[in-house]
Amino acid sequence: MQSHVNLVPIRVVVHDANGHAVENLHKEDFQVKQDGKVQFITHFSVETPASAASQVARGEAIPLPPDSTSYAISGSSADAAAGTAGGADAGSKLALPTRFVALLFDDSHLDVGDLNRAKVAALKFIDTSVKPTERLAIFNISGRRQVDFTDDHEKIREAIKTLLPTPVGAYDPKNEHDCLQITYYQADLIQNKNDQQAEAAANADALACSAGAPSAQAQAQEAAALVASTVPVVLQAGDINTQYSVRRLEEVVRRVSALPGQRSIVLISPGFLTSTYEYQVSELIDKATHSNVFINTLDARGLYTVDPIGDITQPVPVRANPATSALSVQYRLDEQREQSEVLSNLAYSTGGFYFRNNNDLDAGFRTTAAEPEVSYLLAIVPDNLKNDGKFHDLNVKLLTKEKYTVQARRGFFAPKRGQTPEEMAKQDIEDALFSQEEQEGFPIQLHLQYYKVDEMNAKLSVMAHVDLTKLHFEKSEGRNWDDLTIVAGLFDRNGNFISGEQKTLEMRLKDTTLEKLDQTGVTLKTSFDVKPGGYMVRLVVRDSKAAQLSARNGVVEIP
């Protein structure tokens, strides 16, 4: 049998040319390669929001029992009760939050016009496209007026409305050297790349700024000093801006990684330069990939063109001649291209979607942030996977004739070498606990029941009914051996982890006992003391002999 840890799930969304999710695809339409080698697709399913919701267990209220003391699962099969628990409560209104989307506005780089257009589109997206199963958060580069993941859309709207351009360390020529204007891109060429042409252009423009000097020698000295003082100021300001952007992205990736379910970030930005931050961006991408977090990017500039006369809100720059004027335009064009590359890199390297060169920002938010109407869940079992912690490339390709865009994870990390079976089992369970994929290594059912102790306190019971017929027992000393690890995770309505309980059922069963339990199964119970409110429950059950794992989701709303 294969260990669950070797099963690599791949959720795939396919978009047509208009950004709509493509339906009616089949297993044979997909090809998956790992490290360039075609893999057999061991699992294929088509998922919609409705199909996902139908698999969610819902809590039911029960009367306060005479003896409300819960029992624990301990080391004997005699402690496991046979049979199943009660049915679902149709009155539970809470929808399982299966998708978490962080909208990260780059208020450090967006100008007023682009930011305002993005705000209008974001507000429309929230009013028309967000489903009850989604949770949103509003983050920004400056770190001001943010809202963590919530289903309170009014809080989200207010946070968006208050967004303003907030440069961090931005160079303002009006407050520094009004005459000589050098972009961050040109300053980087001069100081970090030793570009002689960029330096010559800056010196020529600086000479024009120093035209009032008493002599040619004084003019040259003044110009050299002007360039020498301006370049590091511009470069430092740009570096600070980029540093803040990368750091905030790292923080958001870390926050999103702790949530259960599908997780994505939408970076709304014109892009930014990362000339000296390639390593940090690469590390950020690795963290997102490791946590299966998509980074979608939306270029809020829309169809962008560079105005040859520059930014009309800034003083008209002095240029030495047409040649330096032409170079200035070229540098600004190159700068915009370089800024776009970080958006492309973040999206494509994490399996996200890059929306660009389009003024329809409404479509941009629908494409990058909205839950797709249909997705496809594929899984592969890599051959001879070594526990060396190395990254393995994944490539999902469509074999259809149509030109569609495929959104899927770009790779996975193998387990680390030297892990003991216990450590691997722990990682296996933890990964499943913070996922929301329905998994069935063996049949289980999840049932949730609660009763009110008083107006402010309740007890929630999480019951897992396990079908033992699919387990692979080991025969030893005349008995059938296997251990079940049962983990119940409790989350609030917005996906924040509250508590978890892990128990082990050690089964050393005689043949006659196993025959009986094959007919009835076993029900394993975990209890939580909770306050009234809405909760998510994630149940993970793993057996020790074959390393098979099953997982289920549930929600309960306690009045």
Buried (B, 14 or more C-beta within 10 A) or exposed (E): EBBBBBBBBBBBBBBEEEBBBBEEBEEEBBEBBBEEEEBEBEBBEBBBBEEBBEBBBBBBBBEEEEEEEBEEBEEEBEBBBEEEBEEBBEEBEBBBBBBBBBBBBBBBBBBEEBBBBBBEBBBBBBEEBBEEBBBBBBBBBBBEBBBBBBBEEEBBBEBBEEBBBBBBBBBEBEEBBBBBBBBBBBBBBBBEEEBEEBBBBBBBBBBBBBEEBEEEEEBBEBBBEBBEEBBEBBBBBBBBBBBBBBBBBBEBBBBBBEBBBBBBBBBBBBBBBBBBBEEBBEEBBBBBBBBBBBBBBBBBBBEBEBEEEBEEEEEEBBBBEEEBBEBBBEBBBBBBEBBBEBBBBBBBBBBBBBBBEBEBBBBBBBBBBBBBEBBBBBBBBBEEBEBEEBBBEBBBEBEBEEEBBBBBBBBBEBBEEEBEEEEBBBBBBBBBBBBBBBBEBBBBBBBBBBBBEEEEEBBBBBBBBBBBEBBEBEEEEEBBBBBBBBBBBBBBBBBBBEEBBBBEBBBBBEEEBBEEBBEBBBBBBBBBEBEEEBBBBBBBBBBBBBBBBBBBBBBBBBE
